Amino acid sequence: MRPTGSTATRGHSTEVDGSPTAAADPLGPSDLAVSSKVEGGTATIAVTGTIDLATAPRFDAAIDDALADGAACIVLDCAGLEFMDSTGISVLVRARARLAGTAARPVEVVDARPGIRRLLEVCGLRDLLAD
């Protein structure tokens, strides 16, 4: 007789018999809404929700799309951003490196909540913040 039960990990669980089943994420849902527009060489990308391991590819794709549309600099509107982890920081650092030399401030973060501002400061990215 096979044992029954399940083991849970972030975002999913696996039955003992190997069949995957859905489970609630114990740290809350990972969701991200992204909207962007490019005008005059500047992309404004508004993010709402969380940027983490699950959603960072969507954030990265929005930046890729903006660059493909001719953006030379990015303004990241974080008014609706509730959380960002190191994967989001990584996307920002790569974007800044890709745009180096195209503008005085190739990536600028606006309307960041205190927690996001502090994260950027701790990571040595204070220069991205609009004051």
N, C-alpha and C positions, 0 to 999 in steps of 0.2 A: 504494500500500500504506500502511495506517495504522500509525503507530508503536505499539508495545506497551510495557507497563510501568505503573507506578502511582506516585502521589505520596501520601504519608501525612501526615496532620495529626492532632492530638489526638483520639483516639477513633474515627476512621474514615479510610478511604482512598478515593481516586477513581481508577478506571482512566483511562488517557489517552483512551479512547473515550467517557468520560463516565458509565460504569456504576459505581455505588457498590458497594464491597465492604467487608466488615467487616475490621478490623485491631485488634490488641491496642493498648491505650492505653499509650504509652511511659512515662507517669508513674504507671501503676498503675490499677486499676479504681476507678471512682467508684460507691460503693454506700453506701446509707444505710438503716438500719432505724429506724423511729420508732414509739414507743408512747406513748399518753397516757391520762390519766384526769383527770376534773374532780370535785373534792369540795369542798364548802363555798366555792365561788367561786375556788378555787385549782386551776390546771391543772398537773399534773406531766407534763412531756414528756421522755421518755428517748430519747436519740439514740445510735446505734452506727454507726461507720464514718466516712464523710467527708461534710462539707457543702461543696460547691463549686458551680460553675456548673451542673453536670448535676443535682445533688440538691437544691439550695436551693429549688426550687419545691415539692418534697415537704415540706420543713421548714416553709416558709411556709404550706402547706395545713394542716399539723397545728396551727399557731398559729391560723389562721382557724377551724378546727373547734372548737378549745378556746374561742375567744371566742364562737362561735355557741352553744356549750353553757353559756354564762354565766360563764366565767372572768373574774375581775377582776384576777388576777395569775397569772404564769407562773413556775414553777420548772423550769429546764432542767437535767436530769440528764445530765451530760457524761462519766460514768464510762467509757463505751464509745466516746467520740468521739476519733478518731485524728487528724483534720485538719479545719481550717476555713479557708476563704479569705475574701476580701472580700465575696463574695455572702452568705455566712453572717452576717458582721458586719452587712451591710445589712438582712437579715431581722430581726436582733435590735434594731437601732436603730429600725426601723419599728414593731416590736412594742411597744417601750418608749414610743414617741410615741403609738401608738394607745391605750395603757393609762394614759397620764399622768393623774394626779389620781385614779385608782381605788384606789390603795394606796400605802403608804409606799415599798415596793419593788415596783413593778409587774412587773419581770423580774429574776429571780435565777438565777445560774448556780452549780450545785453540782457537786462531784466532778470539776472540770476538771483535766486533766493539765497538767504544767508548760508545755508548748508552747502550749496553748490559753489558759492563764492569762496567759502573756507576750503573746500576740496581743491579748487584751482590754486589757491594760495599755497596750501600745504604741498602741492605737487610742483611748485615752482612755476606756475602758469599765470601769475598775477597780471602779467603784461597783456593777456587776452581779455581781461575785464574792462569794459567801458565804465568809466567813473561817473 
